[in-house]
């Protein structure tokens, strides 16, 4: 098995949980050439990984491009995938037409997909359709099961992400530090990309003030999709309040560095909390409508109110009032932070 392509077209949290799969292939077959095809925004996360030969970003359609030009560009991209001559192509999630088209067009001798989301075309798209045993609830365990069936060793189940010196230097520049690198701050994420997965702003305010009373520095971060809860929270504090830094940040390479230098992270169920764990930092994750079983922390812990309707996956419009998040108390989050050693 000389050339292997993984296709992972999912959000950040899912992508981080696939790290063990990439490592398993290289550990089993050091001579294997492992490529990873993913959303263009996720590519920067995997550029430091020594067990990935090449990160292939999925091309984006330019706004100025005509429909015909976009189709032509995409066909050219698909042909470039086929010309690589992959021996095995693994569709890690198999949940949409884009990944299915890429896998089928590759014409690899073995094309592996997940049987849980089968369409009638899958019998022609995939040569191997793998169904996860019910006992495998954790996402990274399911990913490893995919490659275990191909004969690869899976001795390192927990995802671990590499960190580069550039990530660290960017983070130091953002935080305004110089000289010795310190790890005295906690990173907080008040957003999640989904309104119904967010803890109330006033709860975040109480949590931050409680953390500051312990003397721990707080770094509050958010991406472009979370500007609203981020700014709403920021307005509750003085502009230059001591011991708190605020960053709207879209550069994932910077985020890696900030998390790597921290003592840990606290936030709503979202990608950055998975990233923190992959960088060896404990995370306390707040779960409401999300799946706390499949995505539970492997380094750290989670807090949830335990309502009978949760998890429900009603992230956006179907839930009129996300009581599953609103009823998580500040005291329960603080208690878990002390238990995990994020506060002393």
RAFEN-V531116 format. One line per field, one symbol per residue. ss: DSSP state (H for helix, E for strand, C for the rest). psi: psi as a letter, one per 30 degrees, with the letter a starting at -180 (. if undefined). burial: # if it has 9 or more other ideal C-beta (glycine too) atoms within 8 Angstrom, else .. Layout:
ss: ???
psi: ???
burial: ???
This chain:
ss: CCEEEEEECCCHHHHHCCHHHHHHHHHHCCCCEEEEEEEHHHHHHHCCCCCCCEEEEECCCCCCCCHHHHHHHHHHHHHHHHHCCCCEEEECCCCCHHHHHHHHHHCCCEEEEEHHHCCCCHHHHCCEEECCCCCCCCHHHHHHHHHHCCCCCCCCCCCCCCCCHHHHHHHHHHHCCCCCCCCCEEEEECCCCCHHHCCCHHHHHHHHHHHHHCCCEEEEEECHHHHHHHHHHHCCCCCCCCCEEEEECCCHHHHHHHHHHCCEEEEECCHHHHHHHHCCCCEEEECCCCCCCCCCCCCEEEECCCCCCCCCCCCCCCCCCCHHHHCCCHHHHHHHHHHCCCCC
psi: jekkkkjjialeeeeeffeeeeeeeeeeiffkjjlkklkeffeffgffkfgjekkjkkkkkkffkleeeeeeeeeeeeeeeeffhkekkjjfehglfeeeeeeeffglekjklkffhklfffffekfkjkkkkffjfkefeeeeeefefggkkifiekkkklkleeeeeeeeeefgllbkklhflkkkjfaffkefgkkkefeeeeeeeeeeffgkkkjkllaefgeeeeeeeefflkehkkgkkkjjkfjfeeeeeeefflfalklljlefeeeeefggkkkjkjkcfljfeegkkfjbalklfgkffklfgiedffjfjiffefgkleeeeeeeeeefgfk.
burial: ..########.#################...#.#######.########.##..####......#....#..##..##..##.#.#########....########.#.######......#..##.###.#...#.#############.#.#.#..###.#...######.##.........#########..####.#.######.###...########..##.##.###..#......##.###..############################.##########.#..###########....###.##...#..#.###.#.#.###.###.#.##.
